[in-house]
């Protein structure tokens, strides 16, 4: 249930409304937008008479949220969520770029690539220190050593860090080094991990699961928001279909659909979606045109010898060219890169 407050509601009236909602058995989440303040009353009460709340002083409107995701819903928060890391914003008019190698392979490698990221104007360095791999014999990441390399390379180039967390036991360690937690596609419905990330205040980016519906994806975000962390980013990275010419099927239509249904920012990952570097630039351009709030793109200066996902990594020169192309597309839709 969503309660829209009158613009002139007093603090006393707001507290009285909250007290009534608590007495009725609801959990309360407050959202203050530019135009209005909204209270989200969370709880499954299909027979609750909303008139009990409508008559309270300070209430402008009350209506039910029919979607199973409440806090994630555009009904609960009409303004776009803008996530701030320092003075940098995700979800605003400026498109963000999250760029770097799939895996941190060495100190020298991540420092070289961090310079490319900074040169492009990107502000977020990506790189995996813990890698979920299909084969137990594949490179699994450098662990904490990789995190140290990643943080050092970012700091030297005035960048922020995003890196993947795979299990609850890693949260405290990774939190010391990262600015954004990345939740991989395989962990999208790891509900215990979602709840624990909800107890942090650092942003969490949730990659869409391999076969997840949009509703399931939004429900995963709901776990984090309901646990108290409002800083959630969604990432479309392709889904598994019967098609074999691409690694995954890049669901571009999910971007405007999610923007219509949710206030959370949406990032697109054409690298994992396509799996082949020649397909990354056109899909990156299409994602910007479709309204993505940013892109996650893999780069590598020696992709033939990369320890993971070399075939989908752009060479630095190709990436820098792509950034210039994206600027033109963004300008056409009144945005910036």
VOPAGU-2260 file (C-alpha; in pm, 1 decimal, decimal comma):
REM VOPAGU-2260
SITE   aa  ch    i         X         Y         Z
SITE  UNK   A    0       0,0       0,0       0,0
SITE  UNK   A    1     124,1     347,2     -91,4
SITE  UNK   A    2      30,2     655,8     108,7
SITE  UNK   A    3      94,8     992,1     -56,1
SITE  UNK   A    4     121,8    1270,2     199,8
SITE  UNK   A    5      -5,2    1623,6     155,4
SITE  UNK   A    6     272,5    1869,6      76,9
SITE  UNK   A    7     191,0    2066,1     393,8
SITE  UNK   A    8     162,7    1764,6     627,8
SITE  UNK   A    9     317,0    1846,1     965,3
SITE  UNK   A   10     573,5    1629,3    1142,5
SITE  UNK   A   11     311,2    1548,6    1404,5
SITE  UNK   A   12      64,3    1430,9    1139,7
SITE  UNK   A   13     329,7    1216,6     970,1
SITE  UNK   A   14     423,3    1050,1    1297,8
SITE  UNK   A   15      56,6     984,8    1370,3
SITE  UNK   A   16      11,5     819,6    1029,5
SITE  UNK   A   17     317,3     601,9    1088,1
SITE  UNK   A   18     189,0     504,5    1433,8
SITE  UNK   A   19    -143,5     392,3    1289,0
SITE  UNK   A   20      28,1     189,3    1016,1
SITE  UNK   A   21     247,8      14,5    1270,2
SITE  UNK   A   22     -56,5     -64,4    1484,6
SITE  UNK   A   23    -223,3    -213,1    1177,2
SITE  UNK   A   24      77,4    -445,6    1138,6
SITE  UNK   A   25     258,8    -279,0     847,8
SITE  UNK   A   26     628,6    -214,5     803,5
SITE  UNK   A   27     698,3     140,2     688,9
SITE  UNK   A   28     938,9     272,0     427,4
SITE  UNK   A   29     952,8     645,4     361,3
SITE  UNK   A   30    1048,5     801,5      29,9
SITE  UNK   A   31    1097,8    1176,9      -4,5
SITE  UNK   A   32    1093,1    1295,1    -363,8
SITE  UNK   A   33    1121,1    1640,8    -515,7
SITE  UNK   A   34     745,1    1682,7    -541,4
SITE  UNK   A   35     598,9    1459,3    -273,6
SITE  UNK   A   36     662,5    1233,9      24,4
SITE  UNK   A   37     539,4     876,4       6,9
SITE  UNK   A   38     502,9     612,4     275,6
SITE  UNK   A   39     518,2     249,7     171,9
SITE  UNK   A   40     314,0      22,4     398,6
SITE  UNK   A   41     456,9    -326,3     350,5
SITE  UNK   A   42     257,2    -630,6     449,4
SITE  UNK   A   43      18,1    -877,4     287,5
SITE  UNK   A   44    -328,1    -770,6     403,3
SITE  UNK   A   45    -569,4    -825,9     113,0
SITE  UNK   A   46    -878,6    -734,5     314,3
SITE  UNK   A   47    -741,6    -419,8     476,4
SITE  UNK   A   48    -974,9    -120,9     438,1
SITE  UNK   A   49    -758,9     161,4     299,4
SITE  UNK   A   50   -1017,3     416,3     416,9
SITE  UNK   A   51    -876,6     374,1     768,8
SITE  UNK   A   52    -563,2     548,7     647,0
SITE  UNK   A   53    -727,0     782,0     395,1
SITE  UNK   A   54    -914,6     966,5     673,9
SITE  UNK   A   55    -597,8    1049,4     871,4
SITE  UNK   A   56    -483,5    1411,5     874,9
SITE  UNK   A   57    -197,7    1477,3     633,7
SITE  UNK   A   58    -289,7    1199,3     388,7
SITE  UNK   A   59    -351,1    1304,1      28,3
SITE  UNK   A   60    -408,8     965,3    -135,2
SITE  UNK   A   61    -392,3     593,7     -61,5
SITE  UNK   A   62    -380,2     307,3    -308,4
SITE  UNK   A   63    -269,4     -51,9    -327,0
SITE  UNK   A   64      38,7    -171,2    -510,7
SITE  UNK   A   65     -64,2    -476,2    -706,3
SITE  UNK   A   66     287,1    -579,6    -814,6
SITE  UNK   A   67     458,5    -827,6    -580,2
SITE  UNK   A   68     759,3    -595,8    -563,8
SITE  UNK   A   69     662,6    -294,6    -352,5
SITE  UNK   A   70     969,6     -84,6    -271,3
SITE  UNK   A   71    1115,9    -146,8    -615,2
SITE  UNK   A   72     797,0     -30,6    -783,7
SITE  UNK   A   73     754,0     300,3    -963,0
SITE  UNK   A   74     426,6     329,9    -767,2
SITE  UNK   A   75     621,1     358,0    -442,7
SITE  UNK   A   76     879,5     604,8    -574,7
SITE  UNK   A   77     791,7     806,4    -881,5
SITE  UNK   A   78    1127,7     986,4    -905,9
SITE  UNK   A   79    1424,2     798,6   -1048,0
SITE  UNK   A   80    1662,9     670,3    -782,7
SITE  UNK   A   81    1998,8     840,7    -814,6
SITE  UNK   A   82    2279,8     660,4    -635,3
SITE  UNK   A   83    2571,8     871,7    -518,7
SITE  UNK   A   84    2928,0     754,6    -468,0
SITE  UNK   A   85    3108,6    1059,0    -343,6
SITE  UNK   A   86    3007,8    1330,5    -589,4
SITE  UNK   A   87    2946,8    1079,1    -870,3
SITE  UNK   A   88    2590,6     984,1    -965,3
SITE  UNK   A   89    2441,8     667,5   -1111,5
SITE  UNK   A   90    2092,1     703,2   -1255,3
SITE  UNK   A   91    2108,6    1069,8   -1347,6
SITE  UNK   A   92    2130,0    1233,1   -1688,7
SITE  UNK   A   93    2493,3    1131,6   -1735,9
SITE  UNK   A   94    2554,3     772,3   -1845,7
SITE  UNK   A   95    2804,8     579,6   -1634,8
SITE  UNK   A   96    3072,5     348,9   -1770,2
SITE  UNK   A   97    3192,6      49,0   -1568,9
SITE  UNK   A   98    3501,3     -71,2   -1748,3
SITE  UNK   A   99    3789,9    -312,1   -1696,3
SITE  UNK   A  100    3897,0    -674,4   -1738,2
SITE  UNK   A  101    3683,4    -972,4   -1647,2
SITE  UNK   A  102    3947,8   -1081,6   -1395,4
SITE  UNK   A  103    4230,0    -910,2   -1213,6
SITE  UNK   A  104    4523,5   -1118,6   -1336,9
SITE  UNK   A  105    4821,0    -925,7   -1201,1
SITE  UNK   A  106    4912,1    -591,0   -1051,8
SITE  UNK   A  107    5071,7    -471,4   -1375,3
SITE  UNK   A  108    4770,3    -573,5   -1583,6
SITE  UNK   A  109    4507,7    -391,2   -1376,8
SITE  UNK   A  110    4721,9     -77,3   -1347,2
SITE  UNK   A  111    4766,6     -64,7   -1726,4
SITE  UNK   A  112    4395,6    -104,3   -1790,3
SITE  UNK   A  113    4294,5     141,9   -1517,0
SITE  UNK   A  114    4485,5     409,8   -1710,0
SITE  UNK   A  115    4279,1     328,2   -2020,6
SITE  UNK   A  116    3957,9     352,6   -1818,0
SITE  UNK   A  117    4059,4     694,1   -1683,1
SITE  UNK   A  118    4163,6     813,4   -2029,1
SITE  UNK   A  119    3818,2     727,7   -2164,4
SITE  UNK   A  120    3648,5     945,0   -1903,8
SITE  UNK   A  121    3498,3     642,1   -1728,7
SITE  UNK   A  122    3486,7     666,1   -1351,8
SITE  UNK   A  123    3425,3     306,6   -1242,1
SITE  UNK   A  124    3686,1      31,4   -1271,0
SITE  UNK   A  125    3556,9    -324,6   -1288,2
SITE  UNK   A  126    3750,4    -642,0   -1225,0
SITE  UNK   A  127    3690,5    -976,6   -1061,0
SITE  UNK   A  128    3898,2   -1096,6    -767,4
SITE  UNK   A  129    3665,9   -1390,4    -696,3
SITE  UNK   A  130    3539,0   -1558,0   -1012,7
SITE  UNK   A  131    3242,6   -1798,7   -1035,8
SITE  UNK   A  132    3343,3   -2033,5   -1316,7
SITE  UNK   A  133    3151,0   -2318,4   -1475,4
SITE  UNK   A  134    3457,0   -2542,7   -1447,1
SITE  UNK   A  135    3634,9   -2599,0   -1113,7
SITE  UNK   A  136    3960,9   -2614,7   -1310,8
SITE  UNK   A  137    3928,4   -2262,1   -1454,7
SITE  UNK   A  138    4096,4   -1956,0   -1305,7
SITE  UNK   A  139    3907,0   -1863,3    -988,2
SITE  UNK   A  140    4061,3   -1520,6    -922,4
SITE  UNK   A  141    4341,1   -1382,1    -703,1
SITE  UNK   A  142    4122,9   -1326,7    -396,5
SITE  UNK   A  143    4227,9   -1052,7    -154,6
SITE  UNK   A  144    4551,9    -992,0    -344,6
SITE  UNK   A  145    4342,9    -909,3    -650,7
SITE  UNK   A  146    4125,9    -674,8    -444,2
SITE  UNK   A  147    4435,7    -487,3    -328,3
SITE  UNK   A  148    4560,2    -451,3    -685,5
SITE  UNK   A  149    4215,2    -333,0    -798,0
SITE  UNK   A  150    4184,6     -73,7    -521,7
SITE  UNK   A  151    4537,4      53,8    -576,7
SITE  UNK   A  152    4487,0      93,3    -952,8
SITE  UNK   A  153    4157,2     273,7    -898,2
SITE  UNK   A  154    4298,0     512,3    -639,1
SITE  UNK   A  155    4597,4     599,4    -856,2
SITE  UNK   A  156    4362,5     698,1   -1139,1
SITE  UNK   A  157    4085,0     853,4    -925,6
SITE  UNK   A  158    3836,4     578,6   -1010,0
SITE  UNK   A  159    3569,5     394,3    -815,5
SITE  UNK   A  160    3561,9      13,4    -789,6
SITE  UNK   A  161    3294,6    -245,9    -864,4
SITE  UNK   A  162    3370,6    -612,8    -802,0
SITE  UNK   A  163    3174,9    -932,4    -750,0
SITE  UNK   A  164    3077,7   -1087,1    -418,5
SITE  UNK   A  165    2992,0   -1456,7    -433,2
SITE  UNK   A  166    2903,8   -1552,5     -76,3
SITE  UNK   A  167    2817,5   -1406,2     262,0
SITE  UNK   A  168    3160,2   -1478,0     409,0
SITE  UNK   A  169    3320,5   -1245,2     150,0
SITE  UNK   A  170    3111,7    -934,8     225,0
SITE  UNK   A  171    3325,2    -786,7     503,8
SITE  UNK   A  172    3647,7    -845,5     310,9
SITE  UNK   A  173    3524,9    -705,9     -19,8
SITE  UNK   A  174    3358,1    -408,7     148,8
SITE  UNK   A  175    3702,3    -282,4     253,3
SITE  UNK   A  176    3809,6    -250,2    -110,7
SITE  UNK   A  177    3502,7    -186,1    -324,1
SITE  UNK   A  178    3263,3     104,5    -377,5
SITE  UNK   A  179    2992,6    -110,8    -537,5
SITE  UNK   A  180    2910,8    -476,3    -476,1
SITE  UNK   A  181    2834,4    -674,0    -790,6
SITE  UNK   A  182    2596,0    -966,8    -754,2
SITE  UNK   A  183    2647,5   -1205,1   -1045,3
SITE  UNK   A  184    2376,8   -1368,2   -1254,1
SITE  UNK   A  185    2425,3   -1704,7   -1082,8
SITE  UNK   A  186    2359,0   -1545,5    -744,1
SITE  UNK   A  187    2058,8   -1333,8    -839,1
SITE  UNK   A  188    1832,1   -1557,3    -632,1
SITE  UNK   A  189    2077,7   -1633,4    -352,4
SITE  UNK   A  190    1829,0   -1496,3    -100,8
SITE  UNK   A  191    2052,5   -1527,7     203,6
SITE  UNK   A  192    2322,0   -1325,2      26,3
SITE  UNK   A  193    2064,1   -1068,1     -87,9
SITE  UNK   A  194    1946,4   -1016,7     269,6
SITE  UNK   A  195    2300,6    -969,1     399,2
SITE  UNK   A  196    2379,4    -716,2     125,0
SITE  UNK   A  197    2064,0    -536,4     233,4
SITE  UNK   A  198    2230,1    -479,3     569,8
SITE  UNK   A  199    2513,3    -283,2     406,4
SITE  UNK   A  200    2480,1      70,8     274,9
SITE  UNK   A  201    2714,5      39,1     -21,4
SITE  UNK   A  202    2542,5      15,9    -360,9
SITE  UNK   A  203    2465,4    -331,0    -495,5
SITE  UNK   A  204    2436,5    -405,4    -866,2
SITE  UNK   A  205    2224,0    -712,0    -942,2
SITE  UNK   A  206    2286,4    -887,7   -1270,0
SITE  UNK   A  207    1979,8   -1052,2   -1420,3
SITE  UNK   A  208    1979,3   -1429,2   -1379,0
SITE  UNK   A  209    2046,8   -1660,2   -1670,7
SITE  UNK   A  210    1679,3   -1748,0   -1714,1
SITE  UNK   A  211    1514,3   -1493,0   -1486,9
SITE  UNK   A  212    1195,8   -1308,1   -1570,6
SITE  UNK   A  213    1184,6    -933,1   -1517,3
SITE  UNK   A  214     957,4    -984,5   -1218,1
SITE  UNK   A  215    1200,7   -1229,5   -1057,1
SITE  UNK   A  216    1481,7    -982,3   -1116,1
SITE  UNK   A  217    1287,2    -701,0    -949,8
SITE  UNK   A  218    1193,5    -928,1    -661,6
SITE  UNK   A  219    1563,8    -988,4    -597,5
SITE  UNK   A  220    1609,6    -612,7    -572,7
SITE  UNK   A  221    1314,4    -606,4    -333,3
SITE  UNK   A  222    1506,7    -830,6     -91,9
SITE  UNK   A  223    1785,3    -573,9     -64,6
SITE  UNK   A  224    1557,4    -272,4     -38,8
SITE  UNK   A  225    1334,6    -436,8     220,7
SITE  UNK   A  226    1640,9    -515,0     434,4
SITE  UNK   A  227    1723,4    -144,7     446,4
SITE  UNK   A  228    1967,0     -73,2     161,3
SITE  UNK   A  229    1807,6     162,4     -96,3
SITE  UNK   A  230    2115,8     172,4    -320,2
SITE  UNK   A  231    2035,2     -93,2    -579,1
SITE  UNK   A  232    2134,0     -97,7    -946,8
SITE  UNK   A  233    1997,6    -345,6   -1201,2
SITE  UNK   A  234    2209,9    -491,9   -1481,9
SITE  UNK   A  235    2075,2    -654,0   -1797,8
SITE  UNK   A  236    2341,2    -900,3   -1920,5
SITE  UNK   A  237    2146,1   -1125,9   -2149,8
SITE  UNK   A  238    1937,5   -1433,6   -2079,6
SITE  UNK   A  239    1962,7   -1795,2   -2188,9
SITE  UNK   A  240    1746,4   -1888,8   -2487,1
SITE  UNK   A  241    1760,8   -2149,9   -2764,1
SITE  UNK   A  242    1979,0   -1923,0   -2981,5
SITE  UNK   A  243    2339,2   -2040,6   -3030,0
SITE  UNK   A  244    2495,9   -1762,1   -3238,3
SITE  UNK   A  245    2543,1   -1544,9   -2929,8
SITE  UNK   A  246    2653,3   -1635,4   -2578,1
SITE  UNK   A  247    2320,0   -1508,4   -2445,3
SITE  UNK   A  248    2020,9   -1321,4   -2586,4
SITE  UNK   A  249    2054,5    -952,3   -2501,4
SITE  UNK   A  250    1708,3    -841,0   -2387,5
SITE  UNK   A  251    1715,6    -473,8   -2484,9
SITE  UNK   A  252    1339,7    -448,0   -2434,8
SITE  UNK   A  253    1395,6    -510,0   -2063,1
SITE  UNK   A  254    1554,8    -165,5   -2027,2
SITE  UNK   A  255    1244,8      47,5   -2106,2
SITE  UNK   A  256    1017,5    -208,3   -1939,1
SITE  UNK   A  257    1208,2    -188,2   -1611,7
SITE  UNK   A  258    1226,1     191,2   -1630,1
SITE  UNK   A  259     848,4     196,1   -1666,0
SITE  UNK   A  260     793,5     -32,8   -1367,2
SITE  UNK   A  261    1078,2      60,3   -1136,0
SITE  UNK   A  262    1265,6     369,3   -1019,6
SITE  UNK   A  263    1600,7     186,8   -1001,4
SITE  UNK   A  264    1882,5     261,6   -1249,5
SITE  UNK   A  265    1951,1       3,5   -1521,5
SITE  UNK   A  266    2298,5     -79,0   -1652,2
SITE  UNK   A  267    2355,9    -286,5   -1966,9
SITE  UNK   A  268    2637,9    -539,1   -2008,8
SITE  UNK   A  269    2680,4    -613,6   -2380,8
SITE  UNK   A  270    3008,2    -799,5   -2317,6
SITE  UNK   A  271    2848,5   -1089,1   -2130,0
SITE  UNK   A  272    2532,4   -1066,4   -2336,4
SITE  UNK   A  273    2702,3   -1136,6   -2667,3
SITE  UNK   A  274    3028,3   -1306,9   -2572,8
SITE  UNK   A  275    3209,3   -1183,8   -2885,8
SITE  UNK   A  276    3393,9    -853,3   -2910,1
SITE  UNK   A  277    3271,6    -764,4   -3259,7
SITE  UNK   A  278    2913,6    -772,3   -3131,0
SITE  UNK   A  279    2980,1    -556,9   -2823,7
SITE  UNK   A  280    2995,4    -209,9   -2989,7
SITE  UNK   A  281    2663,7    -235,0   -3180,7
SITE  UNK   A  282    2485,0    -370,0   -2873,8
SITE  UNK   A  283    2640,2     -99,7   -2654,3
SITE  UNK   A  284    2514,0     164,4   -2896,0
SITE  UNK   A  285    2169,1       5,6   -2899,5
SITE  UNK   A  286    2157,2     -10,6   -2518,2
SITE  UNK   A  287    2226,8     361,8   -2488,4
SITE  UNK   A  288    1955,2     435,4   -2744,8
SITE  UNK   A  289    1716,3     211,4   -2547,0
SITE  UNK   A  290    1766,2     423,9   -2236,1
SITE  UNK   A  291    2025,1     237,5   -2029,8
SITE  UNK   A  292    2169,1     446,3   -1745,6
SITE  UNK   A  293    2515,4     311,4   -1814,9
SITE  UNK   A  294    2724,1      30,3   -1958,4
SITE  UNK   A  295    2951,3    -238,4   -1816,8
SITE  UNK   A  296    3215,2    -324,8   -2075,8
SITE  UNK   A  297    3514,4    -556,4   -2057,7
SITE  UNK   A  298    3851,8    -451,5   -2198,0
SITE  UNK   A  299    4186,6    -628,8   -2218,9
SITE  UNK   A  300    4515,2    -538,9   -2388,7
SITE  UNK   A  301    4606,4    -903,5   -2452,9
SITE  UNK   A  302    4271,8   -1081,6   -2486,2
SITE  UNK   A  303    4417,8   -1391,2   -2657,0
SITE  UNK   A  304    4599,8   -1469,4   -2331,8
SITE  UNK   A  305    4331,2   -1348,0   -2090,3
SITE  UNK   A  306    4259,0   -1586,5   -1803,1
SITE  UNK   A  307    3882,7   -1542,1   -1846,8
SITE  UNK   A  308    3646,2   -1418,3   -2119,5
SITE  UNK   A  309    3911,3   -1290,0   -2358,5
SITE  UNK   A  310    3692,2   -1331,1   -2671,1
SITE  UNK   A  311    3442,2   -1071,7   -2545,7
SITE  UNK   A  312    3694,4    -810,0   -2426,8
SITE  UNK   A  313    3750,2    -500,0   -2638,5
SITE  UNK   A  314    4100,9    -383,4   -2712,3
SITE  UNK   A  315    4172,5     -44,0   -2548,8
SITE  UNK   A  316    4179,9     141,8   -2882,1
SITE  UNK   A  317    3845,2      -7,0   -2984,4
SITE  UNK   A  318    3695,8      86,7   -2650,2
SITE  UNK   A  319    3808,9     448,3   -2677,3
SITE  UNK   A  320    3653,8     467,8   -3025,0
SITE  UNK   A  321    3327,9     324,1   -2890,4
SITE  UNK   A  322    3310,1     586,9   -2615,7
SITE  UNK   A  323    3323,5     863,0   -2877,3
SITE  UNK   A  324    3042,2     695,2   -3073,4
SITE  UNK   A  325    2831,0     664,6   -2760,5
SITE  UNK   A  326    2862,5    1036,3   -2694,5
SITE  UNK   A  327    2682,1    1111,5   -3020,7
SITE  UNK   A  328    2400,9     867,6   -2945,4
SITE  UNK   A  329    2359,2     999,4   -2592,3
SITE  UNK   A  330    2340,3    1356,9   -2719,7
SITE  UNK   A  331    2059,0    1258,7   -2957,7
SITE  UNK   A  332    1844,8    1150,7   -2659,8
SITE  UNK   A  333    1945,2    1445,2   -2440,7
SITE  UNK   A  334    2192,6    1258,0   -2226,1
SITE  UNK   A  335    2567,3    1263,5   -2174,5
SITE  UNK   A  336    2844,6    1005,4   -2144,9
